[in-house]
Amino acid sequence: MAEKILQVDPFSGHLFVFRGRCGDLLKILGSGGQRACPFSKRLERGRFVWPAAKDG
C-alpha cells in the first residue's frame, strides 16, 4: 500500500507507521515538501500497543 501511494505522489504528506516484530520498535516514514523523512523510536522497556488484524 505504501509503495502504491508513494509512486503516485511521493510528497503527498502521508505518514506510514511500521512496528517491529518484538513490538519495541516503530519506524515512521513521512513525506512533505521536497523530501521524505524517516524516523524511528525504540523502547527500552515495554511495547507499543498495536491493534489486532481482524481480516488476516
Backbone as CSV, one residue per row, in Angstrom:
resi,resn,N_x,N_y,N_z,CA_x,CA_y,CA_z,C_x,C_y,C_z
1,MET,0.821,-1.181,0.000,0.000,0.000,0.000,0.875,1.258,0.000
2,ALA,1.903,1.248,0.821,2.794,2.407,0.896,3.485,2.646,-0.443
3,GLU,3.912,1.582,-1.094,4.584,1.718,-2.395,3.653,2.354,-3.429
4,LYS,2.394,1.909,-3.471,1.443,2.449,-4.446,1.240,3.944,-4.232
5,ILE,1.053,4.351,-2.983,0.809,5.762,-2.695,2.038,6.597,-3.012
6,LEU,3.224,6.101,-2.656,4.442,6.858,-2.909,4.777,6.942,-4.395
7,GLN,4.381,5.943,-5.188,4.614,6.006,-6.631,3.748,7.072,-7.281
8,VAL,2.541,7.248,-6.783,1.631,8.252,-7.341,2.119,9.653,-6.999
9,ASP,2.370,9.905,-5.703,2.814,11.227,-5.270,3.691,11.058,-4.029
10,PRO,5.016,11.012,-4.183,5.892,10.755,-3.042,5.877,11.857,-1.992
11,PHE,5.377,13.030,-2.301,5.343,14.139,-1.344,3.908,14.516,-0.989
12,SER,3.060,13.503,-0.831,1.638,13.733,-0.588,1.323,14.110,0.853
13,GLY,2.282,13.938,1.771,2.036,14.269,3.169,1.545,13.091,3.999
14,HIS,1.520,11.893,3.433,1.099,10.712,4.176,2.165,10.304,5.199
15,LEU,1.727,9.650,6.254,2.625,9.037,7.235,2.394,7.536,7.207
16,PHE,3.478,6.774,7.176,3.396,5.320,7.218,4.112,4.860,8.476
17,VAL,3.433,4.038,9.286,3.979,3.591,10.564,4.128,2.075,10.507
18,PHE,5.328,1.601,10.840,5.631,0.169,10.858,6.129,-0.197,12.246
19,ARG,5.720,-1.358,12.733,6.143,-1.825,14.049,7.009,-3.062,13.892
20,GLY,8.068,-3.151,14.687,8.926,-4.328,14.665,8.228,-5.538,15.258
21,ARG,8.741,-6.709,14.988,8.121,-7.949,15.466,8.017,-8.031,16.975
22,CYS,9.027,-7.569,17.676,9.021,-7.640,19.144,8.113,-6.586,19.763
23,GLY,7.705,-5.601,18.990,6.811,-4.571,19.492,7.509,-3.415,20.177
24,ASP,8.843,-3.437,20.207,9.562,-2.357,20.885,10.145,-1.326,19.918
25,LEU,9.870,-1.463,18.619,10.435,-0.571,17.617,9.327,-0.049,16.698
26,LEU,9.317,1.261,16.476,8.440,1.887,15.492,9.293,2.579,14.454
27,LYS,8.917,2.445,13.203,9.551,3.203,12.128,8.461,3.979,11.421
28,ILE,8.694,5.262,11.226,7.720,6.144,10.608,8.360,6.779,9.384
29,LEU,7.666,6.695,8.263,8.119,7.321,7.041,7.121,8.421,6.711
30,GLY,7.588,9.653,6.733,6.739,10.792,6.428,7.284,11.532,5.227
31,SER,6.408,12.121,4.463,6.859,12.891,3.314,6.135,14.224,3.291
32,GLY,6.838,15.221,2.863,6.253,16.541,2.759,7.300,17.489,2.202
33,GLY,6.853,18.507,1.552,7.805,19.432,0.968,8.572,18.778,-0.158
34,GLN,9.907,18.726,-0.029,10.731,18.189,-1.101,11.494,16.937,-0.710
35,ARG,11.234,16.369,0.466,11.994,15.180,0.873,11.169,14.264,1.770
36,ALA,11.591,13.014,1.824,10.986,12.032,2.725,11.804,12.006,4.018
37,CYS,11.127,11.849,5.136,11.796,11.872,6.436,11.541,10.566,7.181
38,PRO,12.566,9.744,7.370,12.388,8.529,8.168,12.660,8.820,9.641
39,PHE,11.849,8.260,10.514,12.032,8.372,11.959,11.956,6.980,12.556
40,SER,12.617,6.777,13.679,12.474,5.514,14.388,12.513,5.768,15.883
41,LYS,11.844,4.902,16.633,11.804,5.003,18.087,11.821,3.593,18.659
42,ARG,12.770,3.334,19.550,12.864,2.038,20.219,12.638,2.251,21.707
43,LEU,11.785,1.408,22.291,11.517,1.475,23.720,12.524,0.616,24.474
44,GLU,13.010,1.111,25.603,13.899,0.307,26.442,13.103,-0.710,27.243
45,ARG,11.893,-0.315,27.649,11.005,-1.216,28.394,9.610,-1.135,27.802
46,GLY,8.899,-2.230,27.819,7.526,-2.248,27.326,7.444,-2.405,25.817
47,ARG,6.229,-2.309,25.331,5.967,-2.481,23.906,4.942,-1.468,23.446
48,PHE,4.985,-1.176,22.156,3.961,-0.346,21.557,2.704,-1.200,21.392
49,VAL,1.559,-0.672,21.784,0.297,-1.393,21.629,-0.139,-1.269,20.176
50,TRP,-0.522,-2.385,19.580,-0.874,-2.431,18.162,-2.208,-3.148,18.031
51,PRO,-3.136,-2.632,17.257,-4.434,-3.321,17.097,-4.273,-4.644,16.362
52,ALA,-5.073,-5.628,16.742,-5.020,-6.930,16.101,-5.689,-6.872,14.727
53,ALA,-5.157,-7.651,13.786,-5.740,-7.728,12.453,-6.989,-8.599,12.509
54,LYS,-8.113,-8.083,12.031,-9.379,-8.831,12.070,-9.593,-9.634,10.799
55,ASP,-9.062,-9.144,9.686,-9.280,-9.800,8.400,-8.028,-10.485,7.858
56,GLY,-7.144,-10.889,8.740,-5.940,-11.590,8.316,-4.757,-10.736,8.398
